[in-house]
Amino acid sequence: MRIGVDVGGTNTDAVLIDGLRIVATNKQPTTPDVSSGVSAAIRAVLGDANVAPAAITAVMIGTTHFTNALVEANRLDRVAIMRLASPSGEALPPFTGWPENLAQQISSETFLLPGGYEFDGREISAFDEGRVRAAARRCREGGINNIAVSSAFAPINAAMEERAAQVVHAEHPAASISLSHTVGRLGLIERENGVILNAALISLARHVVASLERALGDLKLAAPLFISQNDGTLISAEDAARYPVMTIGSGPTNSMRGAAFLTGINDAIVMDVGGTTCDIGVLSKGFPRESSISVDIGGVRTNFRMPDILAMGLGGGTRIHLDPARYMADALVESDLRIGPDSVGYRILQDAFLFGGQTLTASDVAVAAGRTRFGDASSIPPLSATVQTAVWHRMQAMFAEGVDRMKTAQGDVPIIAVGGGHFLIDNDLPGATQVLRPPHAAVANAVGAAIAQIGAQLEQIVDYDSVPRHAALERMREAVMARVTANGGQTDSIRIVDMEEVFLSYLPGRSAQVRMKAVGDLAEPTAPSMGTAVAGVRHAH
């Protein structure tokens, strides 16, 4: 039995699953401190299912903490950067292209040091231990405890980054060291940006993980805690505290994985409508399509694993900007009406007309038009049929445009509508072969967290002239599957779910950049005593 939790900007959702059966679900308003909302949601699903905490074998949580911290430039650590790429890697210094306020908040010391490799493994220049040691000493004396290390082509050969980490640790034992090859792909600047963001989030990550573990402790939950990653797989709470940047896109990813699980459809477009936004992504083989280009996080270009998501400012709490004097209008012009992108967010229970507030939201219009039923419809001011139709058609046009932007080929596609605001999507949405609304669609994000697997990725440049293609790919397959096992995956369940092979015409011989992804089921811990659960709840171990 597992519990999955997803913390969104408006709601915190939780599900309790027994094997592959959903036993209980709950939706709570997201609280400012987040952890109390998580506690309330977990307590509710345990109570609804009448299950004792000792029956739970694992808890999976997806959180928005780190995304919000970067977007708001809040609660970030100062970071020293050691780049091992001189002399060739000095043309663009660290923090190039960053938003000025974010760079000023994070940047402390920058050290451009000899080192790094060419694409084929040759050294750019030799590693200089003395200079790395001097840089570490300066950080220690300056009270800088978060250090990001990057090196040219480190994903191909990480030896210099790892050697630098050993030297820094010996000279500055209190330092938290982030290495670029653990978070990013090929491409020095974007990978370095990612590792700097990771280092800046370390203190917050430790605080968040500790508070979540405390919340589970208060609920008497002894089950291990896992955190959802950007690619739809899990990492341990301990690893999440070291690699928080790998969890930034977990919200939309959880929804997409949950949509695939709830419908049994592995290839479709998923529209996750929350209270604030609609996230649109593409399911491919049951996993989110990953972005193939640099991803912008808080204005910073990065290249770590992120789902290819289009976020629209349209959700259940989105404000409908219309003069109250026009609510009963028989005709509207374009300038009369504006939808979003601002939202009342988690204050929908106080601000929307449905709940006694004074703000017209998308949910108010949907209820008034008879598209859904909740809240107090009598609290909504009278809206003319013209206004209701105009707002509804404008929203469908926005959704249809979003779907069109995410398609990679012509023709209609199946749409899976999930999230608490999925009622905003019309069954006859243009561009859709059908609109599917599976049971538990409102908490698909928490379902995605609960059923998540252990995963790993490996990326290399391979010369097929020196190693036969089949031998090189088999070696990578064994290596990436071994990583899944090391991360806690069940060996006999591991499979390759994605492989990308791009031949590099600008290199001599037959060279290719190969990326391989494997996933496996979470290895089951020792099952707790079945006597802790109430009769009538089936156990599938």
Sequence and secondary structure as in RCSB ss.txt:
>XXXX:A:sequence
MRIGVDVGGTNTDAVLIDGLRIVATNKQPTTPDVSSGVSAAIRAVLGDANVAPAAITAVMIGTTHFTNALVEANR
LDRVAIMRLASPSGEALPPFTGWPENLAQQISSETFLLPGGYEFDGREISAFDEGRVRAAARRCREGGINNIAVS
SAFAPINAAMEERAAQVVHAEHPAASISLSHTVGRLGLIERENGVILNAALISLARHVVASLERALGDLKLAAPL
FISQNDGTLISAEDAARYPVMTIGSGPTNSMRGAAFLTGINDAIVMDVGGTTCDIGVLSKGFPRESSISVDIGGV
RTNFRMPDILAMGLGGGTRIHLDPARYMADALVESDLRIGPDSVGYRILQDAFLFGGQTLTASDVAVAAGRTRFG
DASSIPPLSATVQTAVWHRMQAMFAEGVDRMKTAQGDVPIIAVGGGHFLIDNDLPGATQVLRPPHAAVANAVGAA
IAQIGAQLEQIVDYDSVPRHAALERMREAVMARVTANGGQTDSIRIVDMEEVFLSYLPGRSAQVRMKAVGDLAEP
TAPSMGTAVAGVRHAH
>XXXX:A:secstr
 EEEEEE SSEEEEEEEETTEEEEEEEEE  TTSHHHHHHHHHHHHHHHTB GGG  EEEEE  HHHHHHHTT S
   EEEEEEEETGGGSS TTTT  HHHHHHHEEEEEEEE  B TTS BSS   HHHHHHHHHHHHHTT  EEEEE
ETTTTT  HHHHHHHHHHHHH TT EEEEGGGT  S HHHHHHHHHHHHHTHHHHHHHHHHHHHHHHHTT  S E
EEE TTSEEEEHHHHHH GGGGTTHHHHHHHHHHHHHH   SEEEEEE SS EEEEEEETTEE B SS EEETTE
EE S  B EEEES STTEEEE  GGGTT S   GGG EEEEEE GGGHHHHBGGGT SB BHHHHHHHTTS   S
 GGGS    HHHHHHHHHHHHHHHHHHHHHH SSSS EEEEEESTTGGGS TT TTEEEEE  TTGGGHHHHHHH
T EEEEEEEEEEETTTS HHHHHHHHHHHHHHHHHHTTB GGG EEEEEEEEE TTSSSSEEEEEEEEEE B   
    GGGB TT     
